[in-house]
Amino acid sequence: MRSEEIFLSKPISFGIIGFGWRAEAYLRIAKQLPHVFKISGIVVRNPSKYVEAAKSWDVTLYESSYEMAHHIISTDSHSRGSASLHSSNQ
């Protein structure tokens, strides 16, 4: 198997910190190229402000990068699908 076949056999997972205009640009790219990119989640200071935006983009919100990394590592990535809010305060 060639290196480019291995590279393209699984989408690149990535997380975003912040939910501004640049995050939306990355979200658009990932949605247009789902075979290349997979959004793992978005870290925001106040997740409750972004619940509607997260639903429209079908992404999971986190309050910290540690929380996002911990959830991604401990969860089978194929079992997640819908937008949700993960908060250590829940």
PyMOL Python script that loads the backbone (N, CA, C, O; Angstrom):
from pymol import cmd

cmd.read_pdbstr("""\
ATOM      1  N   MET A   1       0.841  -1.170   0.000  1.00  0.00           N
ATOM      2  CA  MET A   1       0.000   0.000   0.000  1.00  0.00           C
ATOM      3  C   MET A   1       0.896   1.246   0.000  1.00  0.00           C
ATOM      4  O   MET A   1       1.852   1.335   0.770  1.00  0.00           O
ATOM      5  N   ARG A   2       0.576   2.191  -0.862  1.00  0.00           N
ATOM      6  CA  ARG A   2       1.346   3.429  -0.953  1.00  0.00           C
ATOM      7  C   ARG A   2       0.994   4.362   0.203  1.00  0.00           C
ATOM      8  O   ARG A   2      -0.086   4.263   0.785  1.00  0.00           O
ATOM      9  N   SER A   3       1.909   5.263   0.526  1.00  0.00           N
ATOM     10  CA  SER A   3       1.699   6.158   1.668  1.00  0.00           C
ATOM     11  C   SER A   3       0.468   7.041   1.493  1.00  0.00           C
ATOM     12  O   SER A   3      -0.232   7.304   2.472  1.00  0.00           O
ATOM     13  N   GLU A   4       0.184   7.504   0.285  1.00  0.00           N
ATOM     14  CA  GLU A   4      -1.007   8.337   0.087  1.00  0.00           C
ATOM     15  C   GLU A   4      -2.295   7.539   0.253  1.00  0.00           C
ATOM     16  O   GLU A   4      -3.319   8.107   0.632  1.00  0.00           O
ATOM     17  N   GLU A   5      -2.271   6.236  -0.022  1.00  0.00           N
ATOM     18  CA  GLU A   5      -3.441   5.399   0.205  1.00  0.00           C
ATOM     19  C   GLU A   5      -3.702   5.233   1.699  1.00  0.00           C
ATOM     20  O   GLU A   5      -4.855   5.242   2.131  1.00  0.00           O
ATOM     21  N   ILE A   6      -2.654   5.083   2.479  1.00  0.00           N
ATOM     22  CA  ILE A   6      -2.797   4.983   3.928  1.00  0.00           C
ATOM     23  C   ILE A   6      -3.315   6.298   4.478  1.00  0.00           C
ATOM     24  O   ILE A   6      -4.224   6.307   5.308  1.00  0.00           O
ATOM     25  N   PHE A   7      -2.750   7.408   4.027  1.00  0.00           N
ATOM     26  CA  PHE A   7      -3.131   8.723   4.504  1.00  0.00           C
ATOM     27  C   PHE A   7      -4.608   8.991   4.225  1.00  0.00           C
ATOM     28  O   PHE A   7      -5.298   9.536   5.086  1.00  0.00           O
ATOM     29  N   LEU A   8      -5.099   8.633   3.073  1.00  0.00           N
ATOM     30  CA  LEU A   8      -6.474   8.932   2.688  1.00  0.00           C
ATOM     31  C   LEU A   8      -7.466   7.860   3.110  1.00  0.00           C
ATOM     32  O   LEU A   8      -8.664   8.006   2.866  1.00  0.00           O
ATOM     33  N   SER A   9      -7.000   6.786   3.737  1.00  0.00           N
ATOM     34  CA  SER A   9      -7.911   5.717   4.129  1.00  0.00           C
ATOM     35  C   SER A   9      -8.765   6.099   5.335  1.00  0.00           C
ATOM     36  O   SER A   9      -9.791   5.470   5.592  1.00  0.00           O
ATOM     37  N   LYS A  10      -8.347   7.128   6.076  1.00  0.00           N
ATOM     38  CA  LYS A  10      -9.077   7.552   7.265  1.00  0.00           C
ATOM     39  C   LYS A  10      -9.029   9.075   7.339  1.00  0.00           C
ATOM     40  O   LYS A  10      -7.961   9.667   7.179  1.00  0.00           O
ATOM     41  N   PRO A  11     -10.187   9.723   7.584  1.00  0.00           N
ATOM     42  CA  PRO A  11     -10.181  11.189   7.669  1.00  0.00           C
ATOM     43  C   PRO A  11      -9.307  11.701   8.812  1.00  0.00           C
ATOM     44  O   PRO A  11      -9.124  11.021   9.821  1.00  0.00           O
ATOM     45  N   ILE A  12      -8.784  12.882   8.642  1.00  0.00           N
ATOM     46  CA  ILE A  12      -7.992  13.554   9.667  1.00  0.00           C
ATOM     47  C   ILE A  12      -8.964  14.166  10.672  1.00  0.00           C
ATOM     48  O   ILE A  12      -9.816  14.974  10.302  1.00  0.00           O
ATOM     49  N   SER A  13      -8.838  13.787  11.928  1.00  0.00           N
ATOM     50  CA  SER A  13      -9.678  14.355  12.984  1.00  0.00           C
ATOM     51  C   SER A  13      -9.003  15.586  13.551  1.00  0.00           C
ATOM     52  O   SER A  13      -7.789  15.606  13.757  1.00  0.00           O
ATOM     53  N   PHE A  14      -9.812  16.625  13.805  1.00  0.00           N
ATOM     54  CA  PHE A  14      -9.263  17.824  14.411  1.00  0.00           C
ATOM     55  C   PHE A  14     -10.314  18.527  15.257  1.00  0.00           C
ATOM     56  O   PHE A  14     -11.515  18.387  15.028  1.00  0.00           O
ATOM     57  N   GLY A  15      -9.839  19.281  16.232  1.00  0.00           N
ATOM     58  CA  GLY A  15     -10.709  20.080  17.080  1.00  0.00           C
ATOM     59  C   GLY A  15     -10.442  21.552  16.824  1.00  0.00           C
ATOM     60  O   GLY A  15      -9.379  21.930  16.334  1.00  0.00           O
ATOM     61  N   ILE A  16     -11.415  22.368  17.161  1.00  0.00           N
ATOM     62  CA  ILE A  16     -11.311  23.807  16.950  1.00  0.00           C
ATOM     63  C   ILE A  16     -11.470  24.495  18.300  1.00  0.00           C
ATOM     64  O   ILE A  16     -12.302  24.095  19.115  1.00  0.00           O
ATOM     65  N   ILE A  17     -10.676  25.521  18.531  1.00  0.00           N
ATOM     66  CA  ILE A  17     -10.814  26.323  19.747  1.00  0.00           C
ATOM     67  C   ILE A  17     -11.377  27.670  19.330  1.00  0.00           C
ATOM     68  O   ILE A  17     -10.754  28.418  18.577  1.00  0.00           O
ATOM     69  N   GLY A  18     -12.569  27.964  19.835  1.00  0.00           N
ATOM     70  CA  GLY A  18     -13.273  29.194  19.473  1.00  0.00           C
ATOM     71  C   GLY A  18     -14.303  28.938  18.390  1.00  0.00           C
ATOM     72  O   GLY A  18     -14.175  27.996  17.607  1.00  0.00           O
ATOM     73  N   PHE A  19     -15.337  29.789  18.347  1.00  0.00           N
ATOM     74  CA  PHE A  19     -16.420  29.588  17.382  1.00  0.00           C
ATOM     75  C   PHE A  19     -16.681  30.869  16.596  1.00  0.00           C
ATOM     76  O   PHE A  19     -17.829  31.281  16.427  1.00  0.00           O
ATOM     77  N   GLY A  20     -15.620  31.485  16.123  1.00  0.00           N
ATOM     78  CA  GLY A  20     -15.735  32.712  15.341  1.00  0.00           C
ATOM     79  C   GLY A  20     -15.805  32.424  13.851  1.00  0.00           C
ATOM     80  O   GLY A  20     -16.093  31.304  13.429  1.00  0.00           O
ATOM     81  N   TRP A  21     -15.539  33.453  13.068  1.00  0.00           N
ATOM     82  CA  TRP A  21     -15.635  33.323  11.611  1.00  0.00           C
ATOM     83  C   TRP A  21     -14.623  32.322  11.061  1.00  0.00           C
ATOM     84  O   TRP A  21     -14.909  31.622  10.089  1.00  0.00           O
ATOM     85  N   ARG A  22     -13.443  32.251  11.676  1.00  0.00           N
ATOM     86  CA  ARG A  22     -12.426  31.317  11.190  1.00  0.00           C
ATOM     87  C   ARG A  22     -12.847  29.871  11.451  1.00  0.00           C
ATOM     88  O   ARG A  22     -12.613  28.992  10.621  1.00  0.00           O
ATOM     89  N   ALA A  23     -13.467  29.632  12.603  1.00  0.00           N
ATOM     90  CA  ALA A  23     -13.966  28.287  12.905  1.00  0.00           C
ATOM     91  C   ALA A  23     -15.001  27.868  11.864  1.00  0.00           C
ATOM     92  O   ALA A  23     -15.003  26.728  11.398  1.00  0.00           O
ATOM     93  N   GLU A  24     -15.869  28.791  11.512  1.00  0.00           N
ATOM     94  CA  GLU A  24     -16.881  28.469  10.503  1.00  0.00           C
ATOM     95  C   GLU A  24     -16.252  28.168   9.149  1.00  0.00           C
ATOM     96  O   GLU A  24     -16.771  27.342   8.399  1.00  0.00           O
ATOM     97  N   ALA A  25     -15.150  28.823   8.829  1.00  0.00           N
ATOM     98  CA  ALA A  25     -14.447  28.515   7.579  1.00  0.00           C
ATOM     99  C   ALA A  25     -13.918  27.086   7.602  1.00  0.00           C
ATOM    100  O   ALA A  25     -14.047  26.356   6.619  1.00  0.00           O
ATOM    101  N   TYR A  26     -13.318  26.685   8.732  1.00  0.00           N
ATOM    102  CA  TYR A  26     -12.827  25.304   8.859  1.00  0.00           C
ATOM    103  C   TYR A  26     -13.988  24.299   8.829  1.00  0.00           C
ATOM    104  O   TYR A  26     -13.870  23.220   8.249  1.00  0.00           O
ATOM    105  N   LEU A  27     -15.092  24.664   9.451  1.00  0.00           N
ATOM    106  CA  LEU A  27     -16.264  23.784   9.437  1.00  0.00           C
ATOM    107  C   LEU A  27     -16.777  23.584   8.016  1.00  0.00           C
ATOM    108  O   LEU A  27     -17.117  22.466   7.628  1.00  0.00           O
ATOM    109  N   ARG A  28     -16.832  24.660   7.242  1.00  0.00           N
ATOM    110  CA  ARG A  28     -17.292  24.546   5.847  1.00  0.00           C
ATOM    111  C   ARG A  28     -16.385  23.619   5.047  1.00  0.00           C
ATOM    112  O   ARG A  28     -16.862  22.775   4.288  1.00  0.00           O
ATOM    113  N   ILE A  29     -15.085  23.778   5.220  1.00  0.00           N
ATOM    114  CA  ILE A  29     -14.134  22.923   4.499  1.00  0.00           C
ATOM    115  C   ILE A  29     -14.325  21.465   4.898  1.00  0.00           C
ATOM    116  O   ILE A  29     -14.379  20.585   4.039  1.00  0.00           O
ATOM    117  N   ALA A  30     -14.426  21.211   6.194  1.00  0.00           N
ATOM    118  CA  ALA A  30     -14.586  19.834   6.672  1.00  0.00           C
ATOM    119  C   ALA A  30     -15.889  19.220   6.170  1.00  0.00           C
ATOM    120  O   ALA A  30     -15.919  18.039   5.823  1.00  0.00           O
ATOM    121  N   LYS A  31     -16.960  19.998   6.126  1.00  0.00           N
ATOM    122  CA  LYS A  31     -18.247  19.475   5.644  1.00  0.00           C
ATOM    123  C   LYS A  31     -18.204  19.178   4.151  1.00  0.00           C
ATOM    124  O   LYS A  31     -18.879  18.261   3.683  1.00  0.00           O
ATOM    125  N   GLN A  32     -17.414  19.944   3.400  1.00  0.00           N
ATOM    126  CA  GLN A  32     -17.291  19.712   1.959  1.00  0.00           C
ATOM    127  C   GLN A  32     -16.370  18.534   1.630  1.00  0.00           C
ATOM    128  O   GLN A  32     -16.455  17.959   0.545  1.00  0.00           O
ATOM    129  N   LEU A  33     -15.492  18.180   2.572  1.00  0.00           N
ATOM    130  CA  LEU A  33     -14.525  17.103   2.346  1.00  0.00           C
ATOM    131  C   LEU A  33     -14.562  16.090   3.492  1.00  0.00           C
ATOM    132  O   LEU A  33     -13.551  15.892   4.165  1.00  0.00           O
ATOM    133  N   PRO A  34     -15.712  15.447   3.727  1.00  0.00           N
ATOM    134  CA  PRO A  34     -15.811  14.523   4.869  1.00  0.00           C
ATOM    135  C   PRO A  34     -14.906  13.300   4.752  1.00  0.00           C
ATOM    136  O   PRO A  34     -14.601  12.664   5.760  1.00  0.00           O
ATOM    137  N   HIS A  35     -14.478  12.965   3.551  1.00  0.00           N
ATOM    138  CA  HIS A  35     -13.565  11.840   3.377  1.00  0.00           C
ATOM    139  C   HIS A  35     -12.128  12.220   3.759  1.00  0.00           C
ATOM    140  O   HIS A  35     -11.270  11.348   3.895  1.00  0.00           O
ATOM    141  N   VAL A  36     -11.869  13.522   3.933  1.00  0.00           N
ATOM    142  CA  VAL A  36     -10.537  14.004   4.282  1.00  0.00           C
ATOM    143  C   VAL A  36     -10.471  14.493   5.730  1.00  0.00           C
ATOM    144  O   VAL A  36      -9.475  14.257   6.414  1.00  0.00           O
ATOM    145  N   PHE A  37     -11.535  15.180   6.209  1.00  0.00           N
ATOM    146  CA  PHE A  37     -11.537  15.790   7.537  1.00  0.00           C
ATOM    147  C   PHE A  37     -12.732  15.355   8.369  1.00  0.00           C
ATOM    148  O   PHE A  37     -13.830  15.160   7.847  1.00  0.00           O
ATOM    149  N   LYS A  38     -12.505  15.207   9.674  1.00  0.00           N
ATOM    150  CA  LYS A  38     -13.562  14.883  10.636  1.00  0.00           C
ATOM    151  C   LYS A  38     -13.412  15.829  11.823  1.00  0.00           C
ATOM    152  O   LYS A  38     -12.357  15.875  12.455  1.00  0.00           O
ATOM    153  N   ILE A  39     -14.459  16.576  12.122  1.00  0.00           N
ATOM    154  CA  ILE A  39     -14.425  17.526  13.226  1.00  0.00           C
ATOM    155  C   ILE A  39     -14.688  16.777  14.528  1.00  0.00           C
ATOM    156  O   ILE A  39     -15.725  16.132  14.684  1.00  0.00           O
ATOM    157  N   SER A  40     -13.745  16.868  15.458  1.00  0.00           N
ATOM    158  CA  SER A  40     -13.882  16.185  16.745  1.00  0.00           C
ATOM    159  C   SER A  40     -14.685  16.994  17.749  1.00  0.00           C
ATOM    160  O   SER A  40     -15.300  16.422  18.649  1.00  0.00           O
ATOM    161  N   GLY A  41     -14.690  18.300  17.612  1.00  0.00           N
ATOM    162  CA  GLY A  41     -15.436  19.155  18.521  1.00  0.00           C
ATOM    163  C   GLY A  41     -14.898  20.569  18.503  1.00  0.00           C
ATOM    164  O   GLY A  41     -13.898  20.873  17.853  1.00  0.00           O
ATOM    165  N   ILE A  42     -15.593  21.426  19.240  1.00  0.00           N
ATOM    166  CA  ILE A  42     -15.203  22.832  19.331  1.00  0.00           C
ATOM    167  C   ILE A  42     -15.165  23.226  20.801  1.00  0.00           C
ATOM    168  O   ILE A  42     -16.100  22.955  21.554  1.00  0.00           O
ATOM    169  N   VAL A  43     -14.073  23.867  21.198  1.00  0.00           N
ATOM    170  CA  VAL A  43     -13.913  24.344  22.571  1.00  0.00           C
ATOM    171  C   VAL A  43     -14.326  25.813  22.619  1.00  0.00           C
ATOM    172  O   VAL A  43     -13.830  26.635  21.848  1.00  0.00           O
ATOM    173  N   VAL A  44     -15.247  26.132  23.540  1.00  0.00           N
ATOM    174  CA  VAL A  44     -15.695  27.512  23.738  1.00  0.00           C
ATOM    175  C   VAL A  44     -15.785  27.803  25.233  1.00  0.00           C
ATOM    176  O   VAL A  44     -16.005  26.895  26.034  1.00  0.00           O
ATOM    177  N   ARG A  45     -15.616  29.061  25.601  1.00  0.00           N
ATOM    178  CA  ARG A  45     -15.688  29.435  27.024  1.00  0.00           C
ATOM    179  C   ARG A  45     -17.093  29.286  27.582  1.00  0.00           C
ATOM    180  O   ARG A  45     -17.267  28.861  28.724  1.00  0.00           O
ATOM    181  N   ASN A  46     -18.090  29.630  26.791  1.00  0.00           N
ATOM    182  CA  ASN A  46     -19.472  29.598  27.249  1.00  0.00           C
ATOM    183  C   ASN A  46     -20.300  28.765  26.272  1.00  0.00           C
ATOM    184  O   ASN A  46     -20.928  29.329  25.375  1.00  0.00           O
ATOM    185  N   PRO A  47     -20.319  27.443  26.420  1.00  0.00           N
ATOM    186  CA  PRO A  47     -21.019  26.578  25.468  1.00  0.00           C
ATOM    187  C   PRO A  47     -22.494  26.914  25.281  1.00  0.00           C
ATOM    188  O   PRO A  47     -23.032  26.726  24.190  1.00  0.00           O
ATOM    189  N   SER A  48     -23.159  27.406  26.324  1.00  0.00           N
ATOM    190  CA  SER A  48     -24.588  27.684  26.199  1.00  0.00           C
ATOM    191  C   SER A  48     -24.869  28.768  25.151  1.00  0.00           C
ATOM    192  O   SER A  48     -25.966  28.805  24.593  1.00  0.00           O
ATOM    193  N   LYS A  49     -23.904  29.645  24.876  1.00  0.00           N
ATOM    194  CA  LYS A  49     -24.067  30.676  23.849  1.00  0.00           C
ATOM    195  C   LYS A  49     -24.088  30.091  22.440  1.00  0.00           C
ATOM    196  O   LYS A  49     -24.634  30.703  21.522  1.00  0.00           O
ATOM    197  N   TYR A  50     -23.504  28.923  22.266  1.00  0.00           N
ATOM    198  CA  TYR A  50     -23.290  28.385  20.928  1.00  0.00           C
ATOM    199  C   TYR A  50     -24.083  27.116  20.632  1.00  0.00           C
ATOM    200  O   TYR A  50     -23.804  26.436  19.645  1.00  0.00           O
ATOM    201  N   VAL A  51     -25.056  26.788  21.460  1.00  0.00           N
ATOM    202  CA  VAL A  51     -25.809  25.541  21.281  1.00  0.00           C
ATOM    203  C   VAL A  51     -26.494  25.499  19.916  1.00  0.00           C
ATOM    204  O   VAL A  51     -26.419  24.483  19.224  1.00  0.00           O
ATOM    205  N   GLU A  52     -27.152  26.573  19.523  1.00  0.00           N
ATOM    206  CA  GLU A  52     -27.844  26.584  18.226  1.00  0.00           C
ATOM    207  C   GLU A  52     -26.864  26.458  17.058  1.00  0.00           C
ATOM    208  O   GLU A  52     -27.124  25.727  16.102  1.00  0.00           O
ATOM    209  N   ALA A  53     -25.754  27.161  17.137  1.00  0.00           N
ATOM    210  CA  ALA A  53     -24.745  27.067  16.081  1.00  0.00           C
ATOM    211  C   ALA A  53     -24.179  25.653  16.003  1.00  0.00           C
ATOM    212  O   ALA A  53     -23.954  25.128  14.912  1.00  0.00           O
ATOM    213  N   ALA A  54     -23.949  25.040  17.162  1.00  0.00           N
ATOM    214  CA  ALA A  54     -23.424  23.672  17.190  1.00  0.00           C
ATOM    215  C   ALA A  54     -24.412  22.702  16.560  1.00  0.00           C
ATOM    216  O   ALA A  54     -24.016  21.784  15.842  1.00  0.00           O
ATOM    217  N   LYS A  55     -25.700  22.907  16.828  1.00  0.00           N
ATOM    218  CA  LYS A  55     -26.719  22.038  16.216  1.00  0.00           C
ATOM    219  C   LYS A  55     -26.735  22.212  14.701  1.00  0.00           C
ATOM    220  O   LYS A  55     -26.834  21.231  13.964  1.00  0.00           O
ATOM    221  N   SER A  56     -26.639  23.443  14.240  1.00  0.00           N
ATOM    222  CA  SER A  56     -26.680  23.670  12.797  1.00  0.00           C
ATOM    223  C   SER A  56     -25.474  23.080  12.085  1.00  0.00           C
ATOM    224  O   SER A  56     -25.581  22.675  10.927  1.00  0.00           O
ATOM    225  N   TRP A  57     -24.328  23.025  12.756  1.00  0.00           N
ATOM    226  CA  TRP A  57     -23.117  22.441  12.166  1.00  0.00           C
ATOM    227  C   TRP A  57     -22.940  20.968  12.554  1.00  0.00           C
ATOM    228  O   TRP A  57     -22.039  20.300  12.047  1.00  0.00           O
ATOM    229  N   ASP A  58     -23.782  20.470  13.437  1.00  0.00           N
ATOM    230  CA  ASP A  58     -23.710  19.080  13.904  1.00  0.00           C
ATOM    231  C   ASP A  58     -22.338  18.773  14.529  1.00  0.00           C
ATOM    232  O   ASP A  58     -21.668  17.809  14.159  1.00  0.00           O
ATOM    233  N   VAL A  59     -21.943  19.626  15.492  1.00  0.00           N
ATOM    234  CA  VAL A  59     -20.672  19.439  16.191  1.00  0.00           C
ATOM    235  C   VAL A  59     -20.907  19.414  17.699  1.00  0.00           C
ATOM    236  O   VAL A  59     -21.929  19.892  18.191  1.00  0.00           O
ATOM    237  N   THR A  60     -19.954  18.854  18.411  1.00  0.00           N
ATOM    238  CA  THR A  60     -20.007  18.780  19.861  1.00  0.00           C
ATOM    239  C   THR A  60     -19.203  19.932  20.454  1.00  0.00           C
ATOM    240  O   THR A  60     -18.110  20.245  19.983  1.00  0.00           O
ATOM    241  N   LEU A  61     -19.754  20.559  21.492  1.00  0.00           N
ATOM    242  CA  LEU A  61     -19.078  21.659  22.178  1.00  0.00           C
ATOM    243  C   LEU A  61     -18.421  21.164  23.463  1.00  0.00           C
ATOM    244  O   LEU A  61     -18.935  20.269  24.134  1.00  0.00           O
ATOM    245  N   TYR A  62     -17.283  21.757  23.792  1.00  0.00           N
ATOM    246  CA  TYR A  62     -16.566  21.443  25.023  1.00  0.00           C
ATOM    247  C   TYR A  62     -16.146  22.746  25.691  1.00  0.00           C
ATOM    248  O   TYR A  62     -16.007  23.778  25.033  1.00  0.00           O
ATOM    249  N   GLU A  63     -15.944  22.687  27.012  1.00  0.00           N
ATOM    250  CA  GLU A  63     -15.502  23.865  27.751  1.00  0.00           C
ATOM    251  C   GLU A  63     -13.985  23.980  27.860  1.00  0.00           C
ATOM    252  O   GLU A  63     -13.477  25.041  28.222  1.00  0.00           O
ATOM    253  N   SER A  64     -13.260  22.921  27.558  1.00  0.00           N
ATOM    254  CA  SER A  64     -11.797  22.985  27.605  1.00  0.00           C
ATOM    255  C   SER A  64     -11.207  22.002  26.601  1.00  0.00           C
ATOM    256  O   SER A  64     -11.851  21.032  26.200  1.00  0.00           O
ATOM    257  N   SER A  65      -9.966  22.277  26.205  1.00  0.00           N
ATOM    258  CA  SER A  65      -9.297  21.369  25.269  1.00  0.00           C
ATOM    259  C   SER A  65      -9.027  20.023  25.941  1.00  0.00           C
ATOM    260  O   SER A  65      -9.072  18.981  25.288  1.00  0.00           O
ATOM    261  N   TYR A  66      -8.749  20.047  27.241  1.00  0.00           N
ATOM    262  CA  TYR A  66      -8.550  18.798  27.981  1.00  0.00           C
ATOM    263  C   TYR A  66      -9.821  17.956  27.940  1.00  0.00           C
ATOM    264  O   TYR A  66      -9.768  16.749  27.700  1.00  0.00           O
ATOM    265  N   GLU A  67     -10.958  18.596  28.174  1.00  0.00           N
ATOM    266  CA  GLU A  67     -12.236  17.891  28.163  1.00  0.00           C
ATOM    267  C   GLU A  67     -12.509  17.274  26.790  1.00  0.00           C
ATOM    268  O   GLU A  67     -12.969  16.135  26.698  1.00  0.00           O
ATOM    269  N   MET A  68     -12.225  18.026  25.727  1.00  0.00           N
ATOM    270  CA  MET A  68     -12.440  17.505  24.384  1.00  0.00           C
ATOM    271  C   MET A  68     -11.522  16.313  24.123  1.00  0.00           C
ATOM    272  O   MET A  68     -11.979  15.278  23.637  1.00  0.00           O
ATOM    273  N   ALA A  69     -10.255  16.444  24.434  1.00  0.00           N
ATOM    274  CA  ALA A  69      -9.306  15.350  24.207  1.00  0.00           C
ATOM    275  C   ALA A  69      -9.690  14.119  25.015  1.00  0.00           C
ATOM    276  O   ALA A  69      -9.660  13.002  24.498  1.00  0.00           O
ATOM    277  N   HIS A  70     -10.050  14.316  26.272  1.00  0.00           N
ATOM    278  CA  HIS A  70     -10.440  13.197  27.128  1.00  0.00           C
ATOM    279  C   HIS A  70     -11.667  12.472  26.566  1.00  0.00           C
ATOM    280  O   HIS A  70     -11.703  11.242  26.544  1.00  0.00           O
ATOM    281  N   HIS A  71     -12.655  13.219  26.119  1.00  0.00           N
ATOM    282  CA  HIS A  71     -13.875  12.608  25.582  1.00  0.00           C
ATOM    283  C   HIS A  71     -13.591  11.855  24.281  1.00  0.00           C
ATOM    284  O   HIS A  71     -14.110  10.759  24.067  1.00  0.00           O
ATOM    285  N   ILE A  72     -12.787  12.431  23.435  1.00  0.00           N
ATOM    286  CA  ILE A  72     -12.468  11.797  22.148  1.00  0.00           C
ATOM    287  C   ILE A  72     -11.699  10.501  22.368  1.00  0.00           C
ATOM    288  O   ILE A  72     -11.964   9.496  21.708  1.00  0.00           O
ATOM    289  N   ILE A  73     -10.752  10.525  23.290  1.00  0.00           N
ATOM    290  CA  ILE A  73      -9.956   9.327  23.566  1.00  0.00           C
ATOM    291  C   ILE A  73     -10.810   8.231  24.192  1.00  0.00           C
ATOM    292  O   ILE A  73     -10.638   7.051  23.889  1.00  0.00           O
ATOM    293  N   SER A  74     -11.740   8.632  25.074  1.00  0.00           N
ATOM    294  CA  SER A  74     -12.528   7.634  25.801  1.00  0.00           C
ATOM    295  C   SER A  74     -13.783   7.181  25.078  1.00  0.00           C
ATOM    296  O   SER A  74     -14.477   6.286  25.561  1.00  0.00           O
ATOM    297  N   THR A  75     -14.092   7.774  23.934  1.00  0.00           N
ATOM    298  CA  THR A  75     -15.312   7.444  23.203  1.00  0.00           C
ATOM    299  C   THR A  75     -14.970   6.891  21.832  1.00  0.00           C
ATOM    300  O   THR A  75     -14.085   7.403  21.146  1.00  0.00           O
ATOM    301  N   ASP A  76     -15.654   5.877  21.453  1.00  0.00           N
ATOM    302  CA  ASP A  76     -15.488   5.363  20.093  1.00  0.00           C
ATOM    303  C   ASP A  76     -16.001   6.422  19.142  1.00  0.00           C
ATOM    304  O   ASP A  76     -17.174   6.789  19.209  1.00  0.00           O
ATOM    305  N   SER A  77     -15.158   6.922  18.262  1.00  0.00           N
ATOM    306  CA  SER A  77     -15.525   8.034  17.381  1.00  0.00           C
ATOM    307  C   SER A  77     -16.683   7.688  16.446  1.00  0.00           C
ATOM    308  O   SER A  77     -17.355   8.591  15.947  1.00  0.00           O
ATOM    309  N   HIS A  78     -16.926   6.415  16.203  1.00  0.00           N
ATOM    310  CA  HIS A  78     -18.033   6.048  15.311  1.00  0.00           C
ATOM    311  C   HIS A  78     -19.378   6.060  16.017  1.00  0.00           C
ATOM    312  O   HIS A  78     -20.417   6.046  15.356  1.00  0.00           O
ATOM    313  N   SER A  79     -19.383   6.084  17.343  1.00  0.00           N
ATOM    314  CA  SER A  79     -20.658   6.050  18.055  1.00  0.00           C
ATOM    315  C   SER A  79     -21.244   7.438  18.248  1.00  0.00           C
ATOM    316  O   SER A  79     -22.424   7.572  18.572  1.00  0.00           O
ATOM    317  N   ARG A  80     -20.407   8.506  18.046  1.00  0.00           N
ATOM    318  CA  ARG A  80     -20.918   9.870  18.189  1.00  0.00           C
ATOM    319  C   ARG A  80     -21.473  10.325  16.848  1.00  0.00           C
ATOM    320  O   ARG A  80     -20.975   9.941  15.790  1.00  0.00           O
ATOM    321  N   GLY A  81     -22.519  11.155  16.910  1.00  0.00           N
ATOM    322  CA  GLY A  81     -23.050  11.615  15.646  1.00  0.00           C
ATOM    323  C   GLY A  81     -23.712  12.957  15.736  1.00  0.00           C
ATOM    324  O   GLY A  81     -23.423  13.838  14.927  1.00  0.00           O
ATOM    325  N   SER A  82     -24.588  13.144  16.687  1.00  0.00           N
ATOM    326  CA  SER A  82     -25.340  14.382  16.729  1.00  0.00           C
ATOM    327  C   SER A  82     -24.647  15.423  17.592  1.00  0.00           C
ATOM    328  O   SER A  82     -23.800  15.112  18.430  1.00  0.00           O
ATOM    329  N   ALA A  83     -25.033  16.663  17.359  1.00  0.00           N
ATOM    330  CA  ALA A  83     -24.463  17.760  18.138  1.00  0.00           C
ATOM    331  C   ALA A  83     -24.861  17.625  19.595  1.00  0.00           C
ATOM    332  O   ALA A  83     -25.983  17.232  19.913  1.00  0.00           O
ATOM    333  N   SER A  84     -23.936  17.952  20.470  1.00  0.00           N
ATOM    334  CA  SER A  84     -24.246  17.889  21.891  1.00  0.00           C
ATOM    335  C   SER A  84     -23.332  18.828  22.653  1.00  0.00           C
ATOM    336  O   SER A  84     -22.394  19.399  22.097  1.00  0.00           O
ATOM    337  N   LEU A  85     -23.622  18.975  23.935  1.00  0.00           N
ATOM    338  CA  LEU A  85     -22.849  19.835  24.814  1.00  0.00           C
ATOM    339  C   LEU A  85     -22.240  18.961  25.896  1.00  0.00           C
ATOM    340  O   LEU A  85     -22.950  18.235  26.591  1.00  0.00           O
ATOM    341  N   HIS A  86     -20.927  19.033  26.035  1.00  0.00           N
ATOM    342  CA  HIS A  86     -20.240  18.299  27.098  1.00  0.00           C
ATOM    343  C   HIS A  86     -19.671  19.327  28.039  1.00  0.00           C
ATOM    344  O   HIS A  86     -18.858  20.162  27.641  1.00  0.00           O
ATOM    345  N   SER A  87     -20.092  19.273  29.285  1.00  0.00           N
ATOM    346  CA  SER A  87     -19.638  20.251  30.255  1.00  0.00           C
ATOM    347  C   SER A  87     -19.263  19.562  31.547  1.00  0.00           C
ATOM    348  O   SER A  87     -19.958  18.656  32.006  1.00  0.00           O
ATOM    349  N   SER A  88     -18.169  19.993  32.126  1.00  0.00           N
ATOM    350  CA  SER A  88     -17.765  19.429  33.408  1.00  0.00           C
ATOM    351  C   SER A  88     -18.661  19.923  34.522  1.00  0.00           C
ATOM    352  O   SER A  88     -18.595  19.412  35.640  1.00  0.00           O
ATOM    353  N   ASN A  89     -19.502  20.912  34.237  1.00  0.00           N
ATOM    354  CA  ASN A  89     -20.422  21.461  35.241  1.00  0.00           C
ATOM    355  C   ASN A  89     -21.762  20.753  35.263  1.00  0.00           C
ATOM    356  O   ASN A  89     -22.613  21.094  36.085  1.00  0.00           O
ATOM    357  N   GLN A  90     -21.982  19.784  34.397  1.00  0.00           N
ATOM    358  CA  GLN A  90     -23.284  19.126  34.335  1.00  0.00           C
ATOM    359  C   GLN A  90     -23.432  18.110  35.436  1.00  0.00           C
ATOM    360  O   GLN A  90     -24.471  17.457  35.537  1.00  0.00           O
TER     361      GLN A  90
END
""", "prot")
cmd.dss("prot")
cmd.show_as("cartoon", "prot")
cmd.util.cbc("prot")
cmd.orient("prot")
